[in-house]
Amino acid sequence: MLDITIDTIKNVMTNDGMFIANYPLSPRKFNFSGKEMFDHFKNHFNTVELIHGSISNPVFLLKDKRN
C-alpha cells in the first residue's frame, strides 16, 4: 500500500513539485524506522530532506519526482 500511495503522490506532482510527509511515532502502519522511511523515499524522489522533528519522528520534504 505504501508504494501505491507514493505512486499516487508522484502522479499528481509536477516536475518541480514538493510534498511534505510526516511519519509520526503513533500510529504507524509499518515497522519502518524513520531512517528506513527516509531510505524508502530516496528510492522514489531525488530530494528527501528532514525539515522538522527528529529521525525517529520525522517530517520530510520530498522534491524532484523520478519518472
PDBQT receptor file of N, H, CA, C and O in Angstrom, charges set to zero:
ATOM      1  N   MET A   1       0.814  -1.195   0.000  1.00  0.00    +0.000 N 
ATOM      2  CA  MET A   1       0.000   0.000   0.000  1.00  0.00    +0.000 C 
ATOM      3  C   MET A   1       0.864   1.268   0.000  1.00  0.00    +0.000 C 
ATOM      4  O   MET A   1       0.485   2.272  -0.603  1.00  0.00    +0.000 OA
ATOM      5  N   LEU A   2       2.010   1.228   0.666  1.00  0.00    +0.000 N 
ATOM      6  H   LEU A   2       2.318   0.412   1.156  1.00  0.00    +0.000 HD
ATOM      7  CA  LEU A   2       2.885   2.401   0.715  1.00  0.00    +0.000 C 
ATOM      8  C   LEU A   2       3.328   2.808  -0.679  1.00  0.00    +0.000 C 
ATOM      9  O   LEU A   2       3.279   3.989  -1.025  1.00  0.00    +0.000 OA
ATOM     10  N   ASP A   3       3.758   1.851  -1.478  1.00  0.00    +0.000 N 
ATOM     11  H   ASP A   3       3.798   0.892  -1.197  1.00  0.00    +0.000 HD
ATOM     12  CA  ASP A   3       4.225   2.192  -2.830  1.00  0.00    +0.000 C 
ATOM     13  C   ASP A   3       3.088   2.706  -3.706  1.00  0.00    +0.000 C 
ATOM     14  O   ASP A   3       3.317   3.557  -4.565  1.00  0.00    +0.000 OA
ATOM     15  N   ILE A   4       1.883   2.214  -3.513  1.00  0.00    +0.000 N 
ATOM     16  H   ILE A   4       1.697   1.522  -2.815  1.00  0.00    +0.000 HD
ATOM     17  CA  ILE A   4       0.724   2.740  -4.257  1.00  0.00    +0.000 C 
ATOM     18  C   ILE A   4       0.484   4.193  -3.876  1.00  0.00    +0.000 C 
ATOM     19  O   ILE A   4       0.219   5.029  -4.740  1.00  0.00    +0.000 OA
ATOM     20  N   THR A   5       0.576   4.494  -2.588  1.00  0.00    +0.000 N 
ATOM     21  H   THR A   5       0.792   3.815  -1.886  1.00  0.00    +0.000 HD
ATOM     22  CA  THR A   5       0.401   5.877  -2.123  1.00  0.00    +0.000 C 
ATOM     23  C   THR A   5       1.486   6.780  -2.690  1.00  0.00    +0.000 C 
ATOM     24  O   THR A   5       1.195   7.882  -3.154  1.00  0.00    +0.000 OA
ATOM     25  N   ILE A   6       2.735   6.323  -2.657  1.00  0.00    +0.000 N 
ATOM     26  H   ILE A   6       2.971   5.428  -2.280  1.00  0.00    +0.000 HD
ATOM     27  CA  ILE A   6       3.842   7.114  -3.211  1.00  0.00    +0.000 C 
ATOM     28  C   ILE A   6       3.653   7.333  -4.705  1.00  0.00    +0.000 C 
ATOM     29  O   ILE A   6       3.883   8.438  -5.198  1.00  0.00    +0.000 OA
ATOM     30  N   ASP A   7       3.241   6.310  -5.429  1.00  0.00    +0.000 N 
ATOM     31  H   ASP A   7       3.054   5.413  -5.029  1.00  0.00    +0.000 HD
ATOM     32  CA  ASP A   7       2.987   6.462  -6.874  1.00  0.00    +0.000 C 
ATOM     33  C   ASP A   7       1.878   7.466  -7.131  1.00  0.00    +0.000 C 
ATOM     34  O   ASP A   7       1.964   8.241  -8.084  1.00  0.00    +0.000 OA
ATOM     35  N   THR A   8       0.846   7.474  -6.313  1.00  0.00    +0.000 N 
ATOM     36  H   THR A   8       0.776   6.844  -5.539  1.00  0.00    +0.000 HD
ATOM     37  CA  THR A   8      -0.250   8.442  -6.456  1.00  0.00    +0.000 C 
ATOM     38  C   THR A   8       0.258   9.858  -6.245  1.00  0.00    +0.000 C 
ATOM     39  O   THR A   8      -0.093  10.766  -6.998  1.00  0.00    +0.000 OA
ATOM     40  N   ILE A   9       1.083  10.050  -5.224  1.00  0.00    +0.000 N 
ATOM     41  H   ILE A   9       1.368   9.312  -4.612  1.00  0.00    +0.000 HD
ATOM     42  CA  ILE A   9       1.675  11.371  -4.968  1.00  0.00    +0.000 C 
ATOM     43  C   ILE A   9       2.503  11.808  -6.156  1.00  0.00    +0.000 C 
ATOM     44  O   ILE A   9       2.369  12.941  -6.619  1.00  0.00    +0.000 OA
ATOM     45  N   LYS A  10       3.353  10.935  -6.658  1.00  0.00    +0.000 N 
ATOM     46  H   LYS A  10       3.462  10.014  -6.282  1.00  0.00    +0.000 HD
ATOM     47  CA  LYS A  10       4.219  11.280  -7.788  1.00  0.00    +0.000 C 
ATOM     48  C   LYS A  10       3.415  11.608  -9.042  1.00  0.00    +0.000 C 
ATOM     49  O   LYS A  10       3.804  12.479  -9.820  1.00  0.00    +0.000 OA
ATOM     50  N   ASN A  11       2.305  10.919  -9.240  1.00  0.00    +0.000 N 
ATOM     51  H   ASN A  11       1.989  10.211  -8.608  1.00  0.00    +0.000 HD
ATOM     52  CA  ASN A  11       1.486  11.150 -10.427  1.00  0.00    +0.000 C 
ATOM     53  C   ASN A  11       0.818  12.516 -10.437  1.00  0.00    +0.000 C 
ATOM     54  O   ASN A  11       0.516  13.043 -11.508  1.00  0.00    +0.000 OA
ATOM     55  N   VAL A  12       0.583  13.096  -9.272  1.00  0.00    +0.000 N 
ATOM     56  H   VAL A  12       0.829  12.667  -8.402  1.00  0.00    +0.000 HD
ATOM     57  CA  VAL A  12      -0.057  14.415  -9.240  1.00  0.00    +0.000 C 
ATOM     58  C   VAL A  12       0.955  15.551  -9.093  1.00  0.00    +0.000 C 
ATOM     59  O   VAL A  12       0.594  16.722  -9.216  1.00  0.00    +0.000 OA
ATOM     60  N   MET A  13       2.219  15.211  -8.832  1.00  0.00    +0.000 N 
ATOM     61  H   MET A  13       2.511  14.260  -8.733  1.00  0.00    +0.000 HD
ATOM     62  CA  MET A  13       3.254  16.238  -8.702  1.00  0.00    +0.000 C 
ATOM     63  C   MET A  13       3.720  16.715 -10.074  1.00  0.00    +0.000 C 
ATOM     64  O   MET A  13       3.795  15.941 -11.029  1.00  0.00    +0.000 OA
ATOM     65  N   THR A  14       4.025  17.989 -10.147  1.00  0.00    +0.000 N 
ATOM     66  H   THR A  14       3.964  18.618  -9.371  1.00  0.00    +0.000 HD
ATOM     67  CA  THR A  14       4.715  18.484 -11.326  1.00  0.00    +0.000 C 
ATOM     68  C   THR A  14       6.202  18.188 -11.137  1.00  0.00    +0.000 C 
ATOM     69  O   THR A  14       6.616  17.814 -10.040  1.00  0.00    +0.000 OA
ATOM     70  N   ASN A  15       7.008  18.345 -12.178  1.00  0.00    +0.000 N 
ATOM     71  H   ASN A  15       6.673  18.649 -13.070  1.00  0.00    +0.000 HD
ATOM     72  CA  ASN A  15       8.433  18.036 -12.071  1.00  0.00    +0.000 C 
ATOM     73  C   ASN A  15       9.158  18.896 -11.055  1.00  0.00    +0.000 C 
ATOM     74  O   ASN A  15      10.193  18.490 -10.526  1.00  0.00    +0.000 OA
ATOM     75  N   ASP A  16       8.631  20.081 -10.776  1.00  0.00    +0.000 N 
ATOM     76  H   ASP A  16       7.791  20.411 -11.207  1.00  0.00    +0.000 HD
ATOM     77  CA  ASP A  16       9.264  20.928  -9.755  1.00  0.00    +0.000 C 
ATOM     78  C   ASP A  16       8.426  20.967  -8.473  1.00  0.00    +0.000 C 
ATOM     79  O   ASP A  16       8.585  21.866  -7.648  1.00  0.00    +0.000 OA
ATOM     80  N   GLY A  17       7.538  19.989  -8.316  1.00  0.00    +0.000 N 
ATOM     81  H   GLY A  17       7.409  19.258  -8.986  1.00  0.00    +0.000 HD
ATOM     82  CA  GLY A  17       6.653  19.945  -7.172  1.00  0.00    +0.000 C 
ATOM     83  C   GLY A  17       7.341  19.518  -5.891  1.00  0.00    +0.000 C 
ATOM     84  O   GLY A  17       8.451  18.986  -5.904  1.00  0.00    +0.000 OA
ATOM     85  N   MET A  18       6.652  19.764  -4.779  1.00  0.00    +0.000 N 
ATOM     86  H   MET A  18       5.751  20.197  -4.768  1.00  0.00    +0.000 HD
ATOM     87  CA  MET A  18       7.139  19.388  -3.462  1.00  0.00    +0.000 C 
ATOM     88  C   MET A  18       5.998  18.737  -2.698  1.00  0.00    +0.000 C 
ATOM     89  O   MET A  18       4.826  19.036  -2.925  1.00  0.00    +0.000 OA
ATOM     90  N   PHE A  19       6.361  17.845  -1.794  1.00  0.00    +0.000 N 
ATOM     91  H   PHE A  19       7.313  17.602  -1.610  1.00  0.00    +0.000 HD
ATOM     92  CA  PHE A  19       5.371  17.187  -0.944  1.00  0.00    +0.000 C 
ATOM     93  C   PHE A  19       5.955  17.073   0.455  1.00  0.00    +0.000 C 
ATOM     94  O   PHE A  19       7.116  16.698   0.622  1.00  0.00    +0.000 OA
ATOM     95  N   ILE A  20       5.148  17.398   1.460  1.00  0.00    +0.000 N 
ATOM     96  H   ILE A  20       4.206  17.703   1.324  1.00  0.00    +0.000 HD
ATOM     97  CA  ILE A  20       5.582  17.273   2.845  1.00  0.00    +0.000 C 
ATOM     98  C   ILE A  20       4.900  16.037   3.424  1.00  0.00    +0.000 C 
ATOM     99  O   ILE A  20       3.681  15.886   3.344  1.00  0.00    +0.000 OA
ATOM    100  N   ALA A  21       5.713  15.157   4.009  1.00  0.00    +0.000 N 
ATOM    101  H   ALA A  21       6.703  15.280   4.074  1.00  0.00    +0.000 HD
ATOM    102  CA  ALA A  21       5.203  13.913   4.587  1.00  0.00    +0.000 C 
ATOM    103  C   ALA A  21       5.701  13.779   6.017  1.00  0.00    +0.000 C 
ATOM    104  O   ALA A  21       6.895  13.919   6.285  1.00  0.00    +0.000 OA
ATOM    105  N   ASN A  22       4.786  13.510   6.923  1.00  0.00    +0.000 N 
ATOM    106  H   ASN A  22       3.816  13.396   6.705  1.00  0.00    +0.000 HD
ATOM    107  CA  ASN A  22       5.221  13.229   8.283  1.00  0.00    +0.000 C 
ATOM    108  C   ASN A  22       5.110  11.734   8.546  1.00  0.00    +0.000 C 
ATOM    109  O   ASN A  22       4.310  11.037   7.922  1.00  0.00    +0.000 OA
ATOM    110  N   TYR A  23       5.919  11.257   9.472  1.00  0.00    +0.000 N 
ATOM    111  H   TYR A  23       6.569  11.823   9.978  1.00  0.00    +0.000 HD
ATOM    112  CA  TYR A  23       5.906   9.852   9.858  1.00  0.00    +0.000 C 
ATOM    113  C   TYR A  23       5.886   9.807  11.385  1.00  0.00    +0.000 C 
ATOM    114  O   TYR A  23       6.916   9.582  12.019  1.00  0.00    +0.000 OA
ATOM    115  N   PRO A  24       4.706  10.024  11.970  1.00  0.00    +0.000 N 
ATOM    116  CA  PRO A  24       4.613  10.128  13.430  1.00  0.00    +0.000 C 
ATOM    117  C   PRO A  24       4.911   8.801  14.120  1.00  0.00    +0.000 C 
ATOM    118  O   PRO A  24       4.807   7.731  13.520  1.00  0.00    +0.000 OA
ATOM    119  N   LEU A  25       5.275   8.896  15.367  1.00  0.00    +0.000 N 
ATOM    120  H   LEU A  25       5.359   9.766  15.854  1.00  0.00    +0.000 HD
ATOM    121  CA  LEU A  25       5.556   7.690  16.145  1.00  0.00    +0.000 C 
ATOM    122  C   LEU A  25       4.315   6.811  16.309  1.00  0.00    +0.000 C 
ATOM    123  O   LEU A  25       4.416   5.586  16.373  1.00  0.00    +0.000 OA
ATOM    124  N   SER A  26       3.146   7.450  16.375  1.00  0.00    +0.000 N 
ATOM    125  H   SER A  26       3.064   8.445  16.323  1.00  0.00    +0.000 HD
ATOM    126  CA  SER A  26       1.922   6.688  16.566  1.00  0.00    +0.000 C 
ATOM    127  C   SER A  26       0.780   7.401  15.862  1.00  0.00    +0.000 C 
ATOM    128  O   SER A  26       0.677   8.624  15.966  1.00  0.00    +0.000 OA
ATOM    129  N   PRO A  27      -0.062   6.704  15.167  1.00  0.00    +0.000 N 
ATOM    130  CA  PRO A  27       0.046   5.279  14.848  1.00  0.00    +0.000 C 
ATOM    131  C   PRO A  27       0.954   5.080  13.644  1.00  0.00    +0.000 C 
ATOM    132  O   PRO A  27       1.007   5.931  12.756  1.00  0.00    +0.000 OA
ATOM    133  N   ARG A  28       1.651   3.983  13.611  1.00  0.00    +0.000 N 
ATOM    134  H   ARG A  28       1.608   3.292  14.332  1.00  0.00    +0.000 HD
ATOM    135  CA  ARG A  28       2.473   3.601  12.459  1.00  0.00    +0.000 C 
ATOM    136  C   ARG A  28       1.909   2.318  11.879  1.00  0.00    +0.000 C 
ATOM    137  O   ARG A  28       1.677   1.340  12.589  1.00  0.00    +0.000 OA
ATOM    138  N   LYS A  29       1.696   2.347  10.584  1.00  0.00    +0.000 N 
ATOM    139  H   LYS A  29       1.884   3.142  10.007  1.00  0.00    +0.000 HD
ATOM    140  CA  LYS A  29       1.145   1.179   9.907  1.00  0.00    +0.000 C 
ATOM    141  C   LYS A  29       2.241   0.226   9.428  1.00  0.00    +0.000 C 
ATOM    142  O   LYS A  29       1.955  -0.895   9.007  1.00  0.00    +0.000 OA
ATOM    143  N   PHE A  30       3.500   0.678   9.494  1.00  0.00    +0.000 N 
ATOM    144  H   PHE A  30       3.732   1.588   9.836  1.00  0.00    +0.000 HD
ATOM    145  CA  PHE A  30       4.632  -0.120   9.044  1.00  0.00    +0.000 C 
ATOM    146  C   PHE A  30       5.611  -0.270  10.201  1.00  0.00    +0.000 C 
ATOM    147  O   PHE A  30       5.570   0.502  11.159  1.00  0.00    +0.000 OA
ATOM    148  N   ASN A  31       6.457  -1.227  10.115  1.00  0.00    +0.000 N 
ATOM    149  H   ASN A  31       6.490  -1.854   9.337  1.00  0.00    +0.000 HD
ATOM    150  CA  ASN A  31       7.500  -1.399  11.126  1.00  0.00    +0.000 C 
ATOM    151  C   ASN A  31       8.787  -0.694  10.717  1.00  0.00    +0.000 C 
ATOM    152  O   ASN A  31       9.860  -1.021  11.225  1.00  0.00    +0.000 OA
ATOM    153  N   PHE A  32       8.692   0.266   9.810  1.00  0.00    +0.000 N 
ATOM    154  H   PHE A  32       7.820   0.532   9.398  1.00  0.00    +0.000 HD
ATOM    155  CA  PHE A  32       9.866   1.022   9.374  1.00  0.00    +0.000 C 
ATOM    156  C   PHE A  32      10.279   2.005  10.457  1.00  0.00    +0.000 C 
ATOM    157  O   PHE A  32       9.438   2.616  11.116  1.00  0.00    +0.000 OA
ATOM    158  N   SER A  33      11.584   2.145  10.629  1.00  0.00    +0.000 N 
ATOM    159  H   SER A  33      12.267   1.649  10.094  1.00  0.00    +0.000 HD
ATOM    160  CA  SER A  33      12.092   3.246  11.453  1.00  0.00    +0.000 C 
ATOM    161  C   SER A  33      12.038   4.516  10.604  1.00  0.00    +0.000 C 
ATOM    162  O   SER A  33      11.775   4.456   9.403  1.00  0.00    +0.000 OA
ATOM    163  N   GLY A  34      12.286   5.649  11.224  1.00  0.00    +0.000 N 
ATOM    164  H   GLY A  34      12.500   5.698  12.200  1.00  0.00    +0.000 HD
ATOM    165  CA  GLY A  34      12.349   6.892  10.471  1.00  0.00    +0.000 C 
ATOM    166  C   GLY A  34      13.428   6.849   9.408  1.00  0.00    +0.000 C 
ATOM    167  O   GLY A  34      13.233   7.352   8.302  1.00  0.00    +0.000 OA
ATOM    168  N   LYS A  35      14.575   6.247   9.736  1.00  0.00    +0.000 N 
ATOM    169  H   LYS A  35      14.734   5.838  10.635  1.00  0.00    +0.000 HD
ATOM    170  CA  LYS A  35      15.678   6.115   8.769  1.00  0.00    +0.000 C 
ATOM    171  C   LYS A  35      15.277   5.212   7.604  1.00  0.00    +0.000 C 
ATOM    172  O   LYS A  35      15.599   5.504   6.453  1.00  0.00    +0.000 OA
ATOM    173  N   GLU A  36      14.580   4.127   7.896  1.00  0.00    +0.000 N 
ATOM    174  H   GLU A  36      14.318   3.890   8.832  1.00  0.00    +0.000 HD
ATOM    175  CA  GLU A  36      14.120   3.240   6.823  1.00  0.00    +0.000 C 
ATOM    176  C   GLU A  36      13.111   3.941   5.925  1.00  0.00    +0.000 C 
ATOM    177  O   GLU A  36      13.112   3.727   4.712  1.00  0.00    +0.000 OA
ATOM    178  N   MET A  37      12.250   4.774   6.502  1.00  0.00    +0.000 N 
ATOM    179  H   MET A  37      12.249   4.947   7.486  1.00  0.00    +0.000 HD
ATOM    180  CA  MET A  37      11.295   5.531   5.687  1.00  0.00    +0.000 C 
ATOM    181  C   MET A  37      12.031   6.547   4.822  1.00  0.00    +0.000 C 
ATOM    182  O   MET A  37      11.699   6.729   3.651  1.00  0.00    +0.000 OA
ATOM    183  N   PHE A  38      13.028   7.208   5.399  1.00  0.00    +0.000 N 
ATOM    184  H   PHE A  38      13.298   7.060   6.350  1.00  0.00    +0.000 HD
ATOM    185  CA  PHE A  38      13.862   8.138   4.635  1.00  0.00    +0.000 C 
ATOM    186  C   PHE A  38      14.469   7.417   3.436  1.00  0.00    +0.000 C 
ATOM    187  O   PHE A  38      14.394   7.914   2.312  1.00  0.00    +0.000 OA
ATOM    188  N   ASP A  39      15.069   6.253   3.664  1.00  0.00    +0.000 N 
ATOM    189  H   ASP A  39      15.131   5.850   4.577  1.00  0.00    +0.000 HD
ATOM    190  CA  ASP A  39      15.686   5.482   2.586  1.00  0.00    +0.000 C 
ATOM    191  C   ASP A  39      14.653   5.049   1.549  1.00  0.00    +0.000 C 
ATOM    192  O   ASP A  39      14.939   5.049   0.351  1.00  0.00    +0.000 OA
ATOM    193  N   HIS A  40      13.466   4.685   1.997  1.00  0.00    +0.000 N 
ATOM    194  H   HIS A  40      13.233   4.685   2.969  1.00  0.00    +0.000 HD
ATOM    195  CA  HIS A  40      12.412   4.283   1.061  1.00  0.00    +0.000 C 
ATOM    196  C   HIS A  40      12.009   5.461   0.171  1.00  0.00    +0.000 C 
ATOM    197  O   HIS A  40      11.853   5.303  -1.040  1.00  0.00    +0.000 OA
ATOM    198  N   PHE A  41      11.843   6.633   0.771  1.00  0.00    +0.000 N 
ATOM    199  H   PHE A  41      11.970   6.762   1.755  1.00  0.00    +0.000 HD
ATOM    200  CA  PHE A  41      11.529   7.820  -0.026  1.00  0.00    +0.000 C 
ATOM    201  C   PHE A  41      12.651   8.131  -1.012  1.00  0.00    +0.000 C 
ATOM    202  O   PHE A  41      12.378   8.554  -2.135  1.00  0.00    +0.000 OA
ATOM    203  N   LYS A  42      13.915   7.929  -0.613  1.00  0.00    +0.000 N 
ATOM    204  H   LYS A  42      14.136   7.585   0.300  1.00  0.00    +0.000 HD
ATOM    205  CA  LYS A  42      15.054   8.190  -1.508  1.00  0.00    +0.000 C 
ATOM    206  C   LYS A  42      15.009   7.301  -2.751  1.00  0.00    +0.000 C 
ATOM    207  O   LYS A  42      15.574   7.658  -3.785  1.00  0.00    +0.000 OA
ATOM    208  N   ASN A  43      14.352   6.160  -2.660  1.00  0.00    +0.000 N 
ATOM    209  H   ASN A  43      13.893   5.870  -1.820  1.00  0.00    +0.000 HD
ATOM    210  CA  ASN A  43      14.191   5.290  -3.830  1.00  0.00    +0.000 C 
ATOM    211  C   ASN A  43      13.191   5.857  -4.834  1.00  0.00    +0.000 C 
ATOM    212  O   ASN A  43      13.152   5.421  -5.984  1.00  0.00    +0.000 OA
ATOM    213  N   HIS A  44      12.393   6.815  -4.408  1.00  0.00    +0.000 N 
ATOM    214  H   HIS A  44      12.424   7.169  -3.474  1.00  0.00    +0.000 HD
ATOM    215  CA  HIS A  44      11.329   7.347  -5.260  1.00  0.00    +0.000 C 
ATOM    216  C   HIS A  44      11.506   8.818  -5.631  1.00  0.00    +0.000 C 
ATOM    217  O   HIS A  44      10.950   9.267  -6.634  1.00  0.00    +0.000 OA
ATOM    218  N   PHE A  45      12.266   9.572  -4.848  1.00  0.00    +0.000 N 
ATOM    219  H   PHE A  45      12.717   9.208  -4.033  1.00  0.00    +0.000 HD
ATOM    220  CA  PHE A  45      12.423  11.006  -5.059  1.00  0.00    +0.000 C 
ATOM    221  C   PHE A  45      13.897  11.371  -5.075  1.00  0.00    +0.000 C 
ATOM    222  O   PHE A  45      14.699  10.767  -4.363  1.00  0.00    +0.000 OA
ATOM    223  N   ASN A  46      14.255  12.362  -5.888  1.00  0.00    +0.000 N 
ATOM    224  H   ASN A  46      13.603  12.853  -6.465  1.00  0.00    +0.000 HD
ATOM    225  CA  ASN A  46      15.645  12.826  -5.944  1.00  0.00    +0.000 C 
ATOM    226  C   ASN A  46      16.075  13.510  -4.660  1.00  0.00    +0.000 C 
ATOM    227  O   ASN A  46      17.219  13.363  -4.229  1.00  0.00    +0.000 OA
ATOM    228  N   THR A  47      15.171  14.254  -4.046  1.00  0.00    +0.000 N 
ATOM    229  H   THR A  47      14.242  14.373  -4.395  1.00  0.00    +0.000 HD
ATOM    230  CA  THR A  47      15.493  15.021  -2.853  1.00  0.00    +0.000 C 
ATOM    231  C   THR A  47      14.556  14.638  -1.722  1.00  0.00    +0.000 C 
ATOM    232  O   THR A  47      13.335  14.722  -1.852  1.00  0.00    +0.000 OA
ATOM    233  N   VAL A  48      15.143  14.218  -0.615  1.00  0.00    +0.000 N 
ATOM    234  H   VAL A  48      16.135  14.150  -0.509  1.00  0.00    +0.000 HD
ATOM    235  CA  VAL A  48      14.398  13.931   0.611  1.00  0.00    +0.000 C 
ATOM    236  C   VAL A  48      15.133  14.652   1.730  1.00  0.00    +0.000 C 
ATOM    237  O   VAL A  48      16.300  14.370   2.002  1.00  0.00    +0.000 OA
ATOM    238  N   GLU A  49      14.438  15.591   2.380  1.00  0.00    +0.000 N 
ATOM    239  H   GLU A  49      13.490  15.820   2.159  1.00  0.00    +0.000 HD
ATOM    240  CA  GLU A  49      15.053  16.363   3.461  1.00  0.00    +0.000 C 
ATOM    241  C   GLU A  49      14.244  16.207   4.737  1.00  0.00    +0.000 C 
ATOM    242  O   GLU A  49      13.013  16.205   4.704  1.00  0.00    +0.000 OA
ATOM    243  N   LEU A  50      14.928  16.077   5.847  1.00  0.00    +0.000 N 
ATOM    244  H   LEU A  50      15.928  16.078   5.874  1.00  0.00    +0.000 HD
ATOM    245  CA  LEU A  50      14.291  16.129   7.158  1.00  0.00    +0.000 C 
ATOM    246  C   LEU A  50      14.121  17.606   7.488  1.00  0.00    +0.000 C 
ATOM    247  O   LEU A  50      15.108  18.314   7.683  1.00  0.00    +0.000 OA
ATOM    248  N   ILE A  51      12.872  18.077   7.552  1.00  0.00    +0.000 N 
ATOM    249  H   ILE A  51      12.070  17.502   7.393  1.00  0.00    +0.000 HD
ATOM    250  CA  ILE A  51      12.650  19.513   7.755  1.00  0.00    +0.000 C 
ATOM    251  C   ILE A  51      12.104  19.849   9.138  1.00  0.00    +0.000 C 
ATOM    252  O   ILE A  51      12.048  21.019   9.517  1.00  0.00    +0.000 OA
ATOM    253  N   HIS A  52      11.701  18.827   9.893  1.00  0.00    +0.000 N 
ATOM    254  H   HIS A  52      11.746  17.877   9.585  1.00  0.00    +0.000 HD
ATOM    255  CA  HIS A  52      11.165  19.080  11.225  1.00  0.00    +0.000 C 
ATOM    256  C   HIS A  52      11.209  17.779  12.013  1.00  0.00    +0.000 C 
ATOM    257  O   HIS A  52      11.271  16.695  11.434  1.00  0.00    +0.000 OA
ATOM    258  N   GLY A  53      11.177  17.891  13.311  1.00  0.00    +0.000 N 
ATOM    259  H   GLY A  53      11.126  18.772  13.782  1.00  0.00    +0.000 HD
ATOM    260  CA  GLY A  53      11.175  16.708  14.157  1.00  0.00    +0.000 C 
ATOM    261  C   GLY A  53      12.556  16.092  14.236  1.00  0.00    +0.000 C 
ATOM    262  O   GLY A  53      13.570  16.784  14.141  1.00  0.00    +0.000 OA
ATOM    263  N   SER A  54      12.580  14.793  14.410  1.00  0.00    +0.000 N 
ATOM    264  H   SER A  54      11.757  14.231  14.488  1.00  0.00    +0.000 HD
ATOM    265  CA  SER A  54      13.834  14.044  14.510  1.00  0.00    +0.000 C 
ATOM    266  C   SER A  54      13.746  12.847  13.583  1.00  0.00    +0.000 C 
ATOM    267  O   SER A  54      12.686  12.585  13.014  1.00  0.00    +0.000 OA
ATOM    268  N   ILE A  55      14.833  12.120  13.421  1.00  0.00    +0.000 N 
ATOM    269  H   ILE A  55      15.694  12.333  13.883  1.00  0.00    +0.000 HD
ATOM    270  CA  ILE A  55      14.810  10.968  12.523  1.00  0.00    +0.000 C 
ATOM    271  C   ILE A  55      13.862   9.886  13.040  1.00  0.00    +0.000 C 
ATOM    272  O   ILE A  55      13.386   9.069  12.252  1.00  0.00    +0.000 OA
ATOM    273  N   SER A  56      13.578   9.860  14.340  1.00  0.00    +0.000 N 
ATOM    274  H   SER A  56      13.965  10.524  14.981  1.00  0.00    +0.000 HD
ATOM    275  CA  SER A  56      12.623   8.873  14.848  1.00  0.00    +0.000 C 
ATOM    276  C   SER A  56      11.173   9.343  14.718  1.00  0.00    +0.000 C 
ATOM    277  O   SER A  56      10.258   8.520  14.741  1.00  0.00    +0.000 OA
ATOM    278  N   ASN A  57      10.953  10.640  14.584  1.00  0.00    +0.000 N 
ATOM    279  H   ASN A  57      11.696  11.308  14.565  1.00  0.00    +0.000 HD
ATOM    280  CA  ASN A  57       9.620  11.228  14.449  1.00  0.00    +0.000 C 
ATOM    281  C   ASN A  57       9.690  12.345  13.407  1.00  0.00    +0.000 C 
ATOM    282  O   ASN A  57       9.503  13.516  13.736  1.00  0.00    +0.000 OA
ATOM    283  N   PRO A  58       9.961  11.977  12.131  1.00  0.00    +0.000 N 
ATOM    284  CA  PRO A  58      10.330  12.970  11.127  1.00  0.00    +0.000 C 
ATOM    285  C   PRO A  58       9.171  13.602  10.371  1.00  0.00    +0.000 C 
ATOM    286  O   PRO A  58       8.069  13.060  10.280  1.00  0.00    +0.000 OA
ATOM    287  N   VAL A  59       9.480  14.779   9.832  1.00  0.00    +0.000 N 
ATOM    288  H   VAL A  59      10.375  15.219   9.905  1.00  0.00    +0.000 HD
ATOM    289  CA  VAL A  59       8.674  15.414   8.791  1.00  0.00    +0.000 C 
ATOM    290  C   VAL A  59       9.629  15.624   7.625  1.00  0.00    +0.000 C 
ATOM    291  O   VAL A  59      10.660  16.283   7.766  1.00  0.00    +0.000 OA
ATOM    292  N   PHE A  60       9.281  15.059   6.471  1.00  0.00    +0.000 N 
ATOM    293  H   PHE A  60       8.444  14.524   6.356  1.00  0.00    +0.000 HD
ATOM    294  CA  PHE A  60      10.142  15.086   5.301  1.00  0.00    +0.000 C 
ATOM    295  C   PHE A  60       9.607  16.037   4.236  1.00  0.00    +0.000 C 
ATOM    296  O   PHE A  60       8.397  16.211   4.092  1.00  0.00    +0.000 OA
ATOM    297  N   LEU A  61      10.516  16.642   3.500  1.00  0.00    +0.000 N 
ATOM    298  H   LEU A  61      11.499  16.501   3.616  1.00  0.00    +0.000 HD
ATOM    299  CA  LEU A  61      10.187  17.379   2.287  1.00  0.00    +0.000 C 
ATOM    300  C   LEU A  61      10.689  16.542   1.120  1.00  0.00    +0.000 C 
ATOM    301  O   LEU A  61      11.876  16.227   1.032  1.00  0.00    +0.000 OA
ATOM    302  N   LEU A  62       9.780  16.188   0.229  1.00  0.00    +0.000 N 
ATOM    303  H   LEU A  62       8.816  16.443   0.300  1.00  0.00    +0.000 HD
ATOM    304  CA  LEU A  62      10.089  15.348  -0.941  1.00  0.00    +0.000 C 
ATOM    305  C   LEU A  62       9.993  16.215  -2.177  1.00  0.00    +0.000 C 
ATOM    306  O   LEU A  62       8.998  16.913  -2.374  1.00  0.00    +0.000 OA
ATOM    307  N   LYS A  63      11.015  16.179  -3.009  1.00  0.00    +0.000 N 
ATOM    308  H   LYS A  63      11.824  15.612  -2.849  1.00  0.00    +0.000 HD
ATOM    309  CA  LYS A  63      11.029  17.008  -4.237  1.00  0.00    +0.000 C 
ATOM    310  C   LYS A  63      11.591  16.213  -5.399  1.00  0.00    +0.000 C 
ATOM    311  O   LYS A  63      12.163  15.135  -5.235  1.00  0.00    +0.000 OA
ATOM    312  N   ASP A  64      11.404  16.790  -6.590  1.00  0.00    +0.000 N 
ATOM    313  H   ASP A  64      10.938  17.665  -6.723  1.00  0.00    +0.000 HD
ATOM    314  CA  ASP A  64      12.027  16.285  -7.811  1.00  0.00    +0.000 C 
ATOM    315  C   ASP A  64      11.667  14.839  -8.067  1.00  0.00    +0.000 C 
ATOM    316  O   ASP A  64      12.493  13.940  -7.906  1.00  0.00    +0.000 OA
ATOM    317  N   LYS A  65      10.439  14.626  -8.465  1.00  0.00    +0.000 N 
ATOM    318  H   LYS A  65       9.768  15.356  -8.596  1.00  0.00    +0.000 HD
ATOM    319  CA  LYS A  65       9.995  13.252  -8.679  1.00  0.00    +0.000 C 
ATOM    320  C   LYS A  65      10.841  12.563  -9.737  1.00  0.00    +0.000 C 
ATOM    321  O   LYS A  65      11.331  13.199 -10.670  1.00  0.00    +0.000 OA
ATOM    322  N   ARG A  66      11.001  11.280  -9.582  1.00  0.00    +0.000 N 
ATOM    323  H   ARG A  66      10.603  10.764  -8.824  1.00  0.00    +0.000 HD
ATOM    324  CA  ARG A  66      11.695  10.455 -10.572  1.00  0.00    +0.000 C 
ATOM    325  C   ARG A  66      10.651   9.841 -11.473  1.00  0.00    +0.000 C 
ATOM    326  O   ARG A  66       9.592   9.413 -11.013  1.00  0.00    +0.000 OA
ATOM    327  N   ASN A  67      10.950   9.798 -12.752  1.00  0.00    +0.000 N 
ATOM    328  H   ASN A  67      11.810  10.145 -13.126  1.00  0.00    +0.000 HD
ATOM    329  CA  ASN A  67       9.988   9.223 -13.690  1.00  0.00    +0.000 C 
ATOM    330  C   ASN A  67      10.214   7.736 -13.843  1.00  0.00    +0.000 C 
ATOM    331  O   ASN A  67       9.496   7.077 -14.595  1.00  0.00    +0.000 OA
TER     332      ASN A  67
